[in-house]
Amino acid sequence: MRERAGHKPSPCKVLGLGDKKLLEPYLRAIAALGYSPSTDSDADIIVAIDPSDNDLRRLRKDPSTRFVPVIAVMEQVGTWPDGADLVIKSPASPQFVAAQLQALRKRILIERSVSPLTGLPGASSTEMEIESRFDSGAVFYVSYIDINNFKPFNDAYGFEKGDLVIKALSSAIVDGLSRFDTEDSFSGHIGGDDFVVVSGREPGSVMRWLALEFDRLVRGFYTEIDRSRGGIVSFDREGRRKKFPLMSISIASLRCGKEASTSREMSQQLTSLKRKAKYEATCTEGSVFLSSEGSDKGTDTEILLGSLIVNDSIPTSYRRAVIEAAGELHLGETVDCLKLMLRQSPDEKLRKSAAYSLGRIADRESTGELMAALSDTSAHVRMRAAEALGEMGDGSALEPLLRAGSDVSRHVRCAALTSIGRLGIHSAMPHLAEATRDRSVDVRISAVKALGALGGSAAYPELVRCLKEGPSPVTKAAAEALGYIPDVRCVDVLCQVLESHDLDCVWRAAYSIYLIGKSGLVQVDKSHVADLLLNHLGSKNGYVLRTCAMALGAIGHLEAVGPVVGLLRDPRDYVRSAAAVALGKIGDKRALGPLRLAMKDGRATVKRNAAWALGELGVPEALETLRVLLKDRFESVREMAAMSICKLVEKHSSQNEKH
């Protein structure tokens, strides 16, 4: 959190325990590095002077400090004290302890970027990989994989067995990508039982194999009794005895670059596709793979589904499934039935599902019913109605959404503010600014993101205030939101963030500068911004290196060529890939030699991006290297090489015509 411009940031709080006189020099040295000493229990790291075993046990039993790393400075060290993450023998200089604390903090940040269960990259790494693919301009595929009926299995067999299932799926994904020669692919574990695979070639073969392989593996996790009856007999959330089928997986695969040309379009279309896959999984045994490349069309079932929606004799759970299926299939003929359910159904769950499906269908004739639903007695229904109005994009919903922004439920307030941002009406700016002072951190974050979505210069003062005053999650949201504001002052503020020690804020600020540079709407002081970005290229944090390279490429600073070339030797392929794209965007001929060497990289994503960069350089000397790549074993590399050759030939043909 940054308190005022010019003050050093407080990227994390350090709690000191033990003799105050002994602690004082250590805390002074720690504060000199920008860390904030803390006397409460919300610390990020604990420094303890000669802690006893009881002290350490008490820290590990306290819920607020159970997972906080502990550095123990001890005069006598025998066996490693249980509960300490790092032990330093005293006497030790305060500067040494502060340096060890900083190193421990950096290591923790790196470890948190991967899934501790599977070892695969997490959600942040996955998002950055997808953004990099969009930047490269090549067609790619995103496949979303999750497990059906996992929760009943987890409840019946326990978390340890559930973790084994997730690990088995992770191993099968990695094995499948290896089997089908897709080294240009990226696999990420975004949480729980959800995985994402990003690939440069159509993933149908590997995903069909994965579906069959998981169906084979999963039977081994059940008892013989459950295998023989085809599932688990347990109780659902309403307390009713029910049979849950054996686990399977749903896979939704989307082609990006044509069907979806931006991250937002990708997210919307992939969400719709994966829900269709989940719905198909309820109608069949075994795993399901659904691709946007498929040619199957749904049959005309509007009349049938409409009659089922309003049939009171059908159990509620079935009617909810039918209502949500109508939304996912975008069946416009069911709108009247859905509006009827939203207005008149006494069942809260049915009204909630009806509001959701009306939003998915996005028929503006439903706007009136959804605005009325913002006054529903159920907060769940009000929340779904607010979300649906954002999907509609109808400006007439602004006033009701502004009122919903003051709802007693924070979930409703969050949904309303998000939808206001999606409407893009700048007259809502004062209301969003007020919402950034809400008592709920979640609401403040939603308001900050909505201000960024509006994108006007009027949002600048509030975003800067949130950047300086808000708690850490709000600060991070503000750093990202500033990237969508076409105002040169945003660059100045983001430069201040780049001078901080909070790596989470640094890489978000670098990403925002990348967005500003990419838009071309703001004149950037390239030299000053580049100097700050270049200072972070010595970081060990992959997110920082990647986003700084992206930002340097977007602003096109020629002096960055040498340092960015150095990133082509980074051990992480996503950093090397970002460096290749950045060199292409800078467009300096000095990058020709390093990009040629990058063609020997073992990862297809790096080679593909380097091939794209050679095309962007536009120099005839790159032609021979690109011709060699036409015979590369990776299809995505061959395609990109062909595209770059066409670009080079077209450029030089147009130059000859001018002469």
Buried (B, 14 or more C-beta within 10 A) or exposed (E): BBEEEEEBBBBBBBBBBBEEEBBEBBBEBBBEBBBBBBEEBEBBBBBBBBBEEEBBBEBBEEEEBEEBBBBBBBEEEEEEBEBBBBEBEBEEEBBBBBBBBBEBBBBBBEEEBBBEEBEBBBBBBBBBBBBBBBBBBBBBBBBBBBBBBBBBBBBBBEEEEBEBBBBBBBEBBBBBBEEBBBBBBBBBBBEEBBBBBBBBBBBBBBBBBBBEBBBEBBEEBBEEEBBEEEBBEBEEEEEEEBEBBBBBBBBBBBBBBEBBEEBEEBBEBBBBBBBBBBBBBEEEEBBBBBBBEEEEEEEEBBEEBBEBBBEEEBEBBEBBBBBBBBBBBBBEBBBBBBBBBBEEBEBBBBBBBBBBBBBBBBBEEBBBBBBBBBEBEBBBBBBBBBBBBBBBBBEEBBEBBBBBBEBEBBBBBBBBBBBBBBBBBEEBBEBBBEBBBBEBBBBBBBBBBBBBBBBBEBBBEBBBBBBBBBEBBBBBBBBBBBBBBBBBBBBBBBBBBBBBBBBBBBBBBBBBBBBBBBEEEBEBEBEEBBBBBBBBBEBEBBBBBBBBBBBBBBBBBEBBBEBBBEBBEBEBBBBBBBBBBBBBBBBBEEBBEBBBBBBEBEBBBBBBBBBBBBBBBBBEEBBEBBEEBEEBEBBBBBBBBBBBBEBBEEBBEEEEEEE
